[in-house]
Amino acid sequence: MKKNLLLNPQNMEQIMSDQKTQDLFNLTRDFFEHKGNYSMRIDAKSKRLPTDWYQFIKESGLFATLLTPAGYGPADSRWDHYRITSASELIGFYGLYQYNFQVSVLGVVPIWISKNEHQKKELARQLQEGHVFAFGMSERDHGADLYSNEARIAPAGAGKYIANGAKYYIGNSSRAPKISCFGRNAETNEFAMWVVDCRDRHCKYCGDIEVVGMFQGQLGQFEMIEYPLTDADILETGEPAFAMGLSTVNIGKTQTSMKNVGMATHMLYEAVAHSHNRYLYGKRVTDMPHIRRALLESWGRILMARLYAYRAVDYFRQADKVKDRRYLCFNPIQKARAGAECERAVILMHNVMAAKAYETDTFAETAIRQIGNSVKLEGTAHVNMSQAVKFIGNYFNNNEDFAPAPEGRMVKDDSASMFDQGFGKAKTIKFADYRKSFAGCALPNVKVFLAQAEALRAFNDKSPMTKEQEKNPDFALSVAEIFGAVVYGQLVFEKARLEGIEDMVVDQLFSYLVRDINMNALRQLGEYAGHLEAGQREALTAIIKDPSIDFQVEEQLLADYVFPLDGAYRSNRGVVINED
């Protein structure tokens, strides 16, 4: 077998740069492997997160180590975005247990961003005690529309305030001692961010929200009723509070796509093992051409999502609020596209496993039920892609000569830059010429991909979207998907080169990107036939190009990378009963 390019918790090579973190990851792996698939099914059927998981968080110091910046906890604590992302993949491999972690990231970030030392020290203590945390932004009537937020704090004199308002779809809100809340000042209408203690009698927990495919206890709603605050509870006010909310989202939201990478990877091991050892009509299931290609595509799309996500981490870790904020384009594409690509892989694998994937002794059943849920609960792909497409002009034009982003596994605390992201308009953010990343590459599908990218550049330069088209989310989304695939390809290629992945793998991955770009260009032509501006039909048609399909290479990839996954990972089917 060639090197396994995906995560295998049962055979983890040293994936972290320091032994302390590797030991913590091994301990986390051991917890879930000992727990076993059957016990996880008990958790799912009872619609609750079990006490053993919360106890592990406390006793292992997992969240405390990963979510405490340097200087506020033990020596091994640091805000290291690479290991935070790796933790999301590892925990996500076992399902939505990762949601506790992801939501805790969102909950603690506003406090760490703030200058409120009282709240920071208290948060550090509570992390050491093993708590989880929550982020009170979305509301029942407005979702995550920050401008329509109705939660308010009213000044009550002498540095005191009264908070009122309700928050909805809030993960960890039934357990978190601290909830970072977003709203406005009732008198000035300025934005504000503050902290509430959900154990206070003025914070009313209104119950769990049962969501199909999610543990019932993960999501809830609460209301602040004449909740008393002081200056010690206020994190930020005015435009900095709004920037704090956006910065928190930039840091935390990508973690859900990494959960999907882990979850889809787990299902892939099962799908390969099931199909490769099953015979129908006198043939091994994996001898059927459509099964072979579905498994290869699933593997390829999961691998691309993984490569992109870790390369996006590289850019985020070296960002500078003045010179380099490219992550504002890369991160929403990660959340939207990488998350969706893993969901797409799960659908392909479901078609391969068919009825077997509904059986509750498989992880596949969990993946099918859960893969799309937390991504969509954290905001739609439409929102993230609409944000990303704002950068299309600067991505293709007026480039700057940035040095290549270094590989981001280094051991360092990222809090200085990540908690001070700055604030500015999309048009001020510059990019390096993406073509430099591909210099010297002659792989067939990469060359087709680059030709498509240049055709998209020509579309944007010569017949760009009109103001009315930009305001039409349906129209803009297809353009955003084409642009997103171009950016995706750049980061996937860069990470593949850094990882030393062989050419035939890279070219196969790009064959999928070429097809994706074609699909979205065709959709635009079909959906808006007769409603395109002058030159747009020709420009969109020019984007569509034939991929290079090599069946011999596909067979080699199946033999070298996909079928060897049969038996490479086997779930523990045992059961550990944990009484609450």
Secondary structure, DSSP 4 states (H G I P E B T S, - for coil): -PPP-S--GGG----SSSHHHHHHHHHHHHHHHHHHHHHHHHHHHTTS--HHHHHHHHHH-HHHHHSS-TTSSSTT----HHHHHHHHHHHHTT-TTHHHHHHHHHHHHHHHHSS-HHHHHHHHHHHHTT---EEE--BTTTBT-GGG---EEEEEETTEEEEEEEEEEEETTTT-S-EEEEEEETTT--EEEEEE-TTSTTEEEEEE---TTS-GGGEEEEEEEEEEEEGGGEEEESHHHHHHHHHHHHHHTTHHHHHHHHHHHHHHHHHHHHHHT-EETTEEGGGSHHHHHHHHHHHHHHHHHHHHHHHHHHHHHT-BTTTB-THHHHHHHIIIIIHHHHHHHHHHHHHHHGGGGGSTTSHHHHHHHHTTHHHHHT--HHHHHHHHGGGHHHHHSS---PPPPPPTT-----HHHHT------GGG-----GGGGGTT---HHHHHHHHHHHHHHHHHHHSPPPHHHHH-HHHHHHHHHHHHHHHHHHHHHHHHHHTT--HHHHHHHHHHHHHHHHHHHHHHHHHTTT-PPTTHHHHHHHH-------HHHHHHHIIIIIGGGTTTS-----------
